[in-house]
Amino acid sequence: MALPKSRAPMKVMKAMKGSKKTATSMGKGAIAAAIAEEHGLKKTVCSKILNTLAALAATEVKKTGKFVIPGVTRLQTRVKPATKAGKREIFGKEVMVKAKPAKTVVKAYPVAAIKKSI
């Protein structure tokens, strides 16, 4: 049984849609397992090490404003300035915007070696 001409492209499009896979990043457990396998440690020990690194990074960034994980990334704080209230043109429409206070945000910058590897 042949499909009508109007439905044939739909079947092809559905087949293409189902075959597309999205890339997922490694989770904390996968990273801990990879480190454990590489160095012959237990996964739970590696997971605790990652927790300690995260806690240390948080405290150092808060205290000094900068934290470097050698060979991976640099975490740094940046002050976003306050915005004034008023009218702004957004997508061709004039919109009233509320004032927002200044706030400190954390930015992550990759190390040059990682930039070159991609």
N, C-alpha and C positions, 0 to 999 in steps of 0.2 A: 504494500500500500504506500503510495507516494504522498508526501505532504503537499498541501497547496502552496503555491509560490509565495504567498504572503507569510506563511509560517516557517518556511525553511530557514531564513536568516535568524529567526528567534532561537531555533534549536542550536545553531552554531554559536550564537552569542552566549547562551546558557552554559554550553560546554566550556567555552573559554573562561567564563566567569568563575566556574568551579575549580579550574585548574590553577588559578593564581594563588600563590602562597605569600604570606607576609613574613618578613624577618622579625624575629623576636630577640630581645637582648637577654643576656644571662642574668639570672636572679642571684640573690645572696647565697642560696643553697648550692647553686651550680658553681659559683665562684669558689665557695668553701670546699666543695668536692674536688674541683680541679687542683686547688692548692694542696689539699690533703694527698691526692694521688701523686702529685709531683714530688712532694717532700717526705712522703711516708708517715704522715700524721693522721690523727683521727679527724673526721669531718666536724665534730662538735668543738674541738680545740680551735680549728681554723675559723669556725663561725664566731667563737668568742673573741678571737683576734680581730676579726672584721668589726665586731661591735665596739671593741676598745678603740680601734682606729677611728671609727665614726664619732665616738664620744670625745676623743682627744681633738679631732678636727673641729668639732663644734665649740669646744671650750677655747681653743687657740684662736679661732676666727673671731669669736666674741671678744676675747681679751686683746689681741694684737691687730686684728683686721686682716691678717694674712696667714695662710697655711699652705705648705707645699708637700705634696706626696711625690717624692723624687721619681722621675721617669714617667709620671702619669699626668698630674694636673696641679694647678695652682688655684687655691680658693682665695678670693679677695672680696672685701666689702666695698660698696660704692654707695654714696649718698645720692638719692634721687631728689631733685629739688621740688619744692612745693609748687602747686599749680593754682593760678588765680581762678576765681569764679567768673563766669561771663558767658557770652554767646560765641559759639564756634560753628563753623560750617562743616558739616559731616555729610558726605555723599549728596551734596547739593541742597541739603536742608539745614536751616539754622536751628541749633539745639542749645538749650541752657545747660551749662556744665557746672557742677558743684566744685568748690575749692577743696583741694586735697593737701594734707600736710606733707612735709618732707619725710622721707623714710629711708632706712638703710637696707639695701638688698645685697645678697651674696651672689657673686659671679664666679664661674669656673672657667679657667683658661687651660687648654691642653698644652702639654710640653711640645717643644719644637720637633722632637723625634717622632712623636705620634702624628703630628701634622704631615711630616714628610713621608710617613709610611702609608698614608691613604692616597 
